[in-house]
Amino acid sequence: ISLVFLVSGLIILGYSSSISGQCTYQAVVKEVCGPAIGQLCEICFVFNLFMISVAFLVVVDDQLEKLCESLYELVTGLPKSEMPYHFYTDQRFGLVLLCAFLILPLSISKEISIQKYISVLGTLAATYLTIAIIIKYHTVPPVLVRNTPVYTSGIGSWASMFSVIPTICFGFQCHEASIAIYSSMENQRLSHWVFISVVSMIFCLIIYSLTGVYGYLTFGKDTKADILMSYASDDVLMLIARLLFGVSIITIYPITLLLGRSVIQDLLLSWRRRRHGDLLTVEFERRSRHTLTVLWITMTLLIAVFVPDISKVISVIGGVSAFFIFIFPGLCLMFAMQSEPVSCKTRVVLTVWGVVTLICGAFIFGQSTTIAVMQLLGKI
């Protein structure tokens, strides 16, 4: 069921982009749904992408911690418990270096198309991670008794099911970048976009399902929010997975930054035009882009350093993601059907589907946000 809504949202966004002629998510929503909803979209868009960037850096920070321990054990032959503290052995120092010398140069570019060549590393890393987790499950020593999940029914199981919705929204959300990707495609036929959307979501479903199932079967209730943190630091197979996973995050982060930066920069450029007429220099655009990039990376880095658990970030992101996966696509479809030349039956069916999508998104946002706030306050 979730896959149907996820694919539906991507198709609706591609269709909305084609009829509006806009090439960014927020511009499409503003054009199709009006300026008021467009402004709401811009606020949610920037906040969500900012928190996603924080989540990415938290994941990289976790992997750097394990990598530092692995390298120390490999080089010295001593256990990690005897590892002395130096500032250069702290994973946070490594994270700062990564942001300065890798993420920043990749994020400076103006267009998203340059990232399509290196972002394929993310697909390779996810595939390798899944295969590695399956291999580890089948090669676990008999001494390690797997905690097989116990089936439960009733209110508790339903509550647990709803509590994973933010994670699903976080894991499958590519909707913010979908319109930018659609606009950069040479073949922009809607049928081609439908095919790409379906194949991509099915691939993600298979990868996530296999990773989640085999990871939980291996560690049971001891499974950590970041599955790689459940494995020993001296595990060579998972060490390679950490390296690949870290590289994939580093290549995805600039895309997220670029999308969020574009919203803020558009506001700055509009302000510049109102103040100085039509005079808009290339130098101002370049300086504003560089400044926003540095500020974005610096702020997300500072937050990531002090956030101990990735699950806390995901719980917040999941609720807001409902806007981009369900609510805004539903609104776009409803508004589009009021003006597009389609048959009466098609208009009614698609409008009803837009309403259903909108209602589901509102429920997920309310439920996920409530759980996230209660968790942060220590109520649950």
C-alpha positions in Angstrom: 0.0 0.0 0.0 2.8 2.4 0.9 4.5 1.7 -2.4 1.3 2.7 -4.3 1.2 6.1 -2.6 4.9 6.6 -3.0 4.8 5.9 -6.8 1.6 7.9 -7.1 3.2 10.9 -5.5 6.2 10.8 -7.9 3.9 10.5 -11.0 1.7 13.4 -9.8 4.7 15.6 -9.3 6.1 14.7 -12.8 2.7 15.5 -14.3 2.4 18.8 -12.4 5.9 19.8 -13.5 5.0 19.1 -17.2 1.8 21.2 -17.1 3.3 24.0 -15.1 6.6 24.3 -16.9 8.4 24.7 -13.6 11.6 22.8 -12.7 11.7 22.8 -8.8 9.3 21.3 -6.3 8.4 24.6 -4.6 7.9 26.4 -7.9 5.5 23.7 -9.2 3.4 23.8 -6.0 3.3 27.6 -6.1 2.3 27.6 -9.8 -0.4 24.8 -9.5 -1.8 25.5 -6.0 -1.3 29.2 -5.6 1.2 31.5 -3.8 -0.1 30.8 -0.2 0.4 27.0 -0.4 3.6 27.7 -2.3 5.0 29.7 0.6 4.1 27.0 3.0 5.9 24.5 0.7 9.0 26.6 0.7 9.2 26.7 4.6 8.6 23.0 4.9 11.0 22.3 2.0 13.9 24.1 3.6 13.3 22.7 7.1 12.9 19.1 5.8 16.0 19.2 3.7 18.0 20.8 6.4 17.1 18.0 8.9 17.8 15.4 6.2 21.3 16.9 5.9 21.7 16.7 9.6 20.7 13.0 9.5 23.2 12.3 6.8 26.0 13.8 8.8 24.9 11.9 11.9 25.2 8.6 9.9 28.6 9.6 8.6 29.7 10.5 12.2 28.6 7.0 13.4 30.6 5.3 10.7 33.7 7.4 11.3 33.6 6.3 15.0 33.6 2.6 13.9 36.3 3.3 11.3 38.6 5.0 13.8 38.2 2.0 16.1 38.9 -0.5 13.2 42.0 1.4 12.1 43.4 1.5 15.6 42.9 -2.2 16.1 44.4 -3.1 12.7 47.4 -0.8 13.1 48.3 -1.4 16.7 46.8 -4.8 17.3 45.3 -3.5 20.6 41.7 -3.6 21.6 39.7 -0.4 21.2 39.3 -0.1 24.9 43.0 0.9 25.2 42.7 3.5 22.4 44.1 6.8 23.8 42.2 10.0 23.1 43.7 12.5 20.7 41.8 15.2 18.9 42.8 13.6 15.5 41.4 10.3 16.6 38.0 11.8 17.4 35.4 11.0 14.7 34.1 14.6 15.0 37.4 15.9 13.8 37.3 13.5 10.8 33.7 14.7 10.1 34.9 18.3 10.0 37.7 17.4 7.6 35.2 15.5 5.3 32.9 18.5 5.3 35.7 20.9 4.5 37.6 18.9 1.8 34.9 16.7 0.2 31.4 17.8 0.9 32.0 21.5 0.4 33.7 21.2 -3.0 30.9 18.9 -4.2 28.2 21.3 -2.9 29.4 24.5 -4.5 28.2 23.7 -8.0 25.1 25.5 -9.3 23.4 22.6 -11.1 22.2 19.2 -9.9 23.1 17.4 -13.2 26.8 17.2 -12.2 25.8 14.9 -9.3 24.2 12.2 -11.5 27.5 10.7 -12.3 28.7 10.3 -8.7 25.4 9.6 -7.0 25.4 6.1 -8.6 27.8 5.2 -5.8 24.8 5.3 -3.4 23.1 2.6 -5.3 26.2 0.4 -5.3 26.8 1.0 -1.6 23.2 0.1 -0.7 23.4 -3.1 -2.8 26.7 -4.1 -1.2 25.3 -3.4 2.3 22.3 -5.6 1.7 24.5 -8.5 0.4 26.9 -8.1 3.3 24.1 -8.3 5.9 22.7 -11.4 4.2 26.1 -13.0 4.2 26.7 -12.1 7.8 23.3 -13.6 8.8 24.2 -16.9 7.2 27.8 -17.0 8.6 27.1 -16.0 12.2 28.8 -18.5 14.6 26.4 -20.9 16.4 27.4 -19.4 19.7 25.5 -16.2 18.9 21.9 -17.0 19.4 19.6 -15.0 17.3 16.8 -13.3 19.0 13.9 -14.3 16.8 11.2 -11.7 16.8 8.1 -12.7 18.6 4.7 -12.0 17.1 2.4 -9.9 19.1 -1.1 -8.7 18.5 -3.4 -6.0 19.9 -3.0 -2.4 20.6 0.8 -2.6 21.2 1.5 -4.1 17.8 -0.7 -1.5 16.1 1.2 1.3 17.9 4.5 -0.2 16.9 3.3 -0.4 13.3 2.4 3.3 13.2 5.6 4.2 14.9 7.7 3.0 11.9 5.8 5.3 9.5 8.3 8.2 10.0 11.2 5.8 9.1 9.4 4.6 6.0 8.8 8.2 4.9 12.5 9.1 5.6 13.8 6.0 3.8 11.7 6.4 0.6 11.6 10.1 0.3 13.1 11.2 -3.0 10.1 13.4 -3.8 11.8 16.7 -3.0 14.4 16.0 -5.7 12.0 14.3 -8.1 11.0 17.4 -10.1 14.6 18.6 -10.4 15.5 15.2 -11.7 12.5 15.1 -14.1 13.4 18.5 -15.5 17.0 17.4 -16.1 15.9 14.3 -18.1 16.3 14.3 -21.9 13.2 12.2 -22.3 10.4 13.9 -20.3 7.5 11.8 -21.5 5.2 11.0 -18.6 5.2 7.3 -19.5 9.0 7.2 -19.2 8.8 9.0 -15.9 6.2 6.4 -14.6 8.6 3.6 -15.6 11.5 5.2 -13.8 9.4 5.9 -10.7 8.1 2.3 -10.5 11.4 0.6 -11.0 13.2 2.9 -8.5 10.6 2.3 -5.8 10.6 -1.4 -6.3 14.4 -1.5 -6.1 14.3 0.5 -2.9 11.6 -1.7 -1.4 13.7 -4.9 -2.1 16.9 -3.4 -0.7 15.3 -2.0 2.4 13.2 -5.1 3.1 16.1 -7.5 2.8 18.4 -5.2 4.9 15.8 -4.8 7.6 14.7 -8.4 7.7 18.1 -10.0 7.8 19.5 -7.3 10.1 16.7 -7.9 12.6 17.0 -11.7 12.3 20.7 -11.4 13.1 20.5 -9.1 16.2 16.8 -9.2 17.2 15.9 -6.6 19.8 19.5 -5.6 20.1 19.4 -4.1 16.6 20.5 -0.5 16.6 18.8 2.3 14.7 21.9 2.5 12.5 22.3 -1.2 11.5 26.0 -0.9 10.8 26.6 0.1 14.4 25.4 -3.4 15.5 28.4 -5.0 13.9 31.9 -5.3 15.4 34.4 -2.6 14.4 37.0 -5.3 13.3 34.6 -7.0 10.8 36.3 -6.5 7.4 33.1 -7.1 5.4 31.2 -4.5 7.3 34.3 -2.2 7.3 34.0 -2.0 3.5 30.3 -1.5 3.9 30.9 1.5 6.2 33.4 3.0 3.7 31.0 2.6 0.8 28.0 3.8 2.8 29.9 6.9 4.0 30.9 7.7 0.4 27.3 7.3 -0.8 26.1 9.7 1.9 28.8 12.2 1.0 27.6 12.1 -2.7 23.9 12.5 -1.7 24.4 15.3 0.7 25.3 17.9 -2.0 22.0 17.2 -3.8 20.0 17.8 -0.6 22.0 21.0 0.0 21.5 22.2 -3.5 17.7 21.8 -3.3 17.4 23.6 0.0 19.8 26.3 -1.0 17.9 27.0 -4.2 14.8 28.1 -2.2 16.8 30.5 0.0 18.8 31.8 -2.9 15.7 32.5 -5.0 14.4 34.6 -2.1 17.7 36.5 -2.0 17.7 37.1 -5.7 14.1 38.3 -5.7 15.0 40.8 -2.9 18.0 41.9 -4.9 15.8 42.6 -8.0 13.2 44.5 -6.0 15.9 46.7 -4.4 18.1 47.3 -7.5 15.6 46.8 -10.3 16.6 44.3 -12.9 20.3 44.6 -12.1 21.5 41.2 -11.0 25.2 40.5 -11.4 26.7 37.1 -11.8 29.1 38.0 -8.9 26.2 38.5 -6.5 24.7 35.1 -7.5 28.1 33.4 -7.0 28.8 35.0 -3.6 25.3 34.3 -2.3 25.6 30.7 -3.4 29.0 30.2 -1.8 27.9 31.9 1.4 24.7 29.8 1.7 26.6 26.6 1.1 29.1 27.3 3.8 26.4 28.3 6.3 24.3 25.2 5.5 27.2 22.9 6.0 28.4 24.6 9.1 25.0 24.6 10.8 24.2 21.0 10.0 27.7 19.9 11.1 27.2 21.6 14.5 23.9 20.0 15.1 25.1 16.6 13.9 28.0 16.6 16.3 25.7 17.0 19.3 22.9 14.6 18.2 23.6 11.2 19.7 21.0 9.1 18.0 19.9 9.1 14.4 16.4 7.8 15.4 15.7 11.1 17.1 16.3 13.0 13.8 14.4 10.5 11.7 11.3 10.8 13.9 11.2 14.5 13.3 11.9 14.3 9.6 9.3 11.5 9.0 6.3 13.7 9.9 7.4 16.6 7.8 8.1 14.3 4.9 4.4 13.5 4.7 3.9 16.9 3.2 6.1 16.1 0.2 5.1 12.5 -0.3 1.3 12.9 0.3 0.0 16.4 1.1 1.5 18.6 -1.6 1.1 15.9 -4.4 -2.5 15.5 -3.4 -3.1 19.2 -3.5 -1.4 19.5 -6.9 -3.6 16.8 -8.3 -6.8 18.4 -6.9 -5.9 21.8 -8.3 -4.7 20.5 -11.6 -8.0 18.7 -12.2 -9.9 22.0 -11.9 -8.2 23.5 -14.9 -6.9 20.6 -17.1 -9.0 19.5 -20.1 -9.9 16.0 -19.1 -13.2 14.0 -19.1 -15.6 14.4 -16.3 -15.1 10.8 -15.1 -11.3 11.2 -15.1 -11.6 14.5 -13.2 -13.8 12.9 -10.5 -11.6 9.8 -10.1 -8.3 11.8 -9.9 -9.8 14.4 -7.6 -11.0 11.7 -5.2 -7.5 10.1 -5.3 -6.0 13.5 -4.5 -8.3 13.9 -1.5 -7.4 10.4 -0.3 -3.7 11.1 -0.6 -4.2 14.4 1.2 -6.1 12.8 4.1 -3.5 10.1 4.5 -0.7 12.6 4.5 -2.5 14.7 7.2 -2.9 11.7 9.4 0.7 10.6 9.0 2.0 14.1 9.7 -0.1 14.4 12.8 0.6 11.0 14.2 4.4 11.1 13.4 4.9 14.6 14.7 3.0 13.8 17.9 5.2 10.7 18.6 8.4 12.6 17.8 7.5 15.4 20.2 6.6 13.0 22.9 9.8 11.1 22.4 11.9 14.3 22.6 10.1 15.3 25.8 10.7 11.8 27.3 7.0 11.0 27.5 7.3 7.7 25.6 
